[in-house]
């Protein structure tokens, strides 16, 4: 407990509140959420100007609109962050929430070659971690482990596909990894994501799972990338490995999507170029003394962020409230934690930190999904609350 409380404290990007940072928090005195600006002097409630984060993201220039918005001064960020973990929360004081609300929560899978190979291994192992090591060697012998220069959908990629089909080594994961169509799925329902400083859920039916540290794009209803944040797309490797048709059970569980700590909107100091070169770091600290550290560089993604967004939101797939999109991860845990050959899996109490220099730190503690705070405040509750407060 003490370790988790200490771990969540550093939260801001390396340049502090210099960027256009927005978040959400729960205001007990309003019995509902507030959209807030994170400024150098503290936290400002701008809900009267922007009742939802969706409204802010739809502004023609969200960064400028955020900086100009006035509202209630809620004081320093530190005590709000300290009050966020449910174990020691004072329910009469504000606490942080995930920084998105009405947006669709989507995720792109198999966007990095290394993690693509791990998905192929999961499929062939049928969810059995003990079989993974031998299968990993077999798959790498057939297709190699460096597909980073192969452009999905290209003539070269299609030639590789033909060769693999002929050798009986084709996979549905290779189809979306090097084929023309990206995998884009629904991670959770709007408002079901959790933020920093709270527990993240792993379905207790799983005994082979891992975090997925990812850049999360924030996209307007018109398909513009307006900002970014960090995310943990918790992955149940055994369940998805049994069948890709179990993706919903593997991905969408109570508290299984973490997003935060804040949305940083694009401006002169934070551009699409920064997104394309973002390095997302991961740290897992277990109560058993286990430590795992890794990095995922967006420079090694197989599809540009703008291409992923175009495949997610277009004339065939409109999202009138915009969307957020997990971009996938380079992280593929193969290091053994306990039993040789069984690789990595979470244990209850693991503290997972996902960070990037310009986006800050997203910190969560692992618990069974049915032991995490239950999601109860949905879209209908939000609309009723905002209407009662007179801000709609």
C-alpha positions, 0 to 999 in steps of 0.5 A: 500500500505504501509503495503504491501511494508513493509511486503515483506521486510524480504524474506530470510531464517533464515540462510540468504544466507547460503543455495544454493539459486537461483532465477529469476529476470527481467533485463530491460537491457536484456529485459528478465529474468535472473537466479540468485544466492543469495549470502551473498554479493548480487545477481549474474546473472548466466544466461551464465552458466545456461540460464534457471532454468530448466538447473540448476535443471538438473545439477548432483549436483545443489547446488555445480554447483550454488555455483561455477557459476560466472556471473554479480554482480547485487548488493544487494537483498534489492533494487531489492525486493523493486522494485518488486511490480508493483505499484511503480516499476521503469521499468528501474531497475530489479525486482524479478520473480517466481524462476521457468521457463520451469518446469511443474507446478503440484499440489497434492491435498487432501494430509492431512486428515483435508483438505480432510474432507473440500473437502468432505464438499465442494462437499456435500455443492455444493459450498454453504458456508452457508451449510458447518457448518451442513455438517461438523458435519455430515461428522465428525460424519460418518468418524471422523476427525483424519485419520492421521494414515491411510495409503492411499491404505492400507487394513485398508483404503480399509476397511473404503472405503467399509464401507463408500460406504455401508453407502452412504457416499463415495466421490471422495475426499476420493478416492484420500485421502485414496485410492492408487492413489494420486490426481495430477493436473496441477496448471498452465502453465510453466512460468505462476506463480508469485513470491513474492512481487506481486499481486496474483489473485482470479477469481472474479466469486468466493465469497468463496475462500482461500489461500493454503500455501504449500511446493513446491518440485523442481524435475528434469526430472529424478524424483529426488527431487533437491530442494524446495520452497514455494507456494500458491495454491489459491483455489476457494472453491465454484467453485470446490465445484459445480463440480470437473470437474471445477477444471481448473477454480478453480485453473488456473487463471491469477496470481493464482499460487504463487511460491517463493521466491527462490529455495533452493537446497538440500545439507548437510545443507538442506536434504530430512529429512528437507523437511519431517519436514518442518512447513509452516506458513500462515498469512493473514492480511486484510485491515479490520483489520482481521488477520488469522494465521495457520500452516501446518506441512509436518510431518502430510502429508498422503503420503511421498514427494517421493511417491507424486513425483513418482506418478507425474513423471514416465514412464507413465508421463515424463516431460523432463524439470522437474516439480515443485509439490505443496504438498498440505496443512493441512490448512482448514479455517473454522473460520468465517470472516464476516457472521456467518456460512459462514467461511473464504473468501478473500477480495481484499487487503489481504496480504498473507504471507507464510513462512518456516524457511529454505525457507524464506517468500513468500508475495503476495497481493490479487486482482481479477485475471483480475486486476493483471499483465497479463501473457504475457511472455511465453516459445516462448518469453523466447527462442527468448530472450535467443537466441538474447542474445547469451546464448543458 
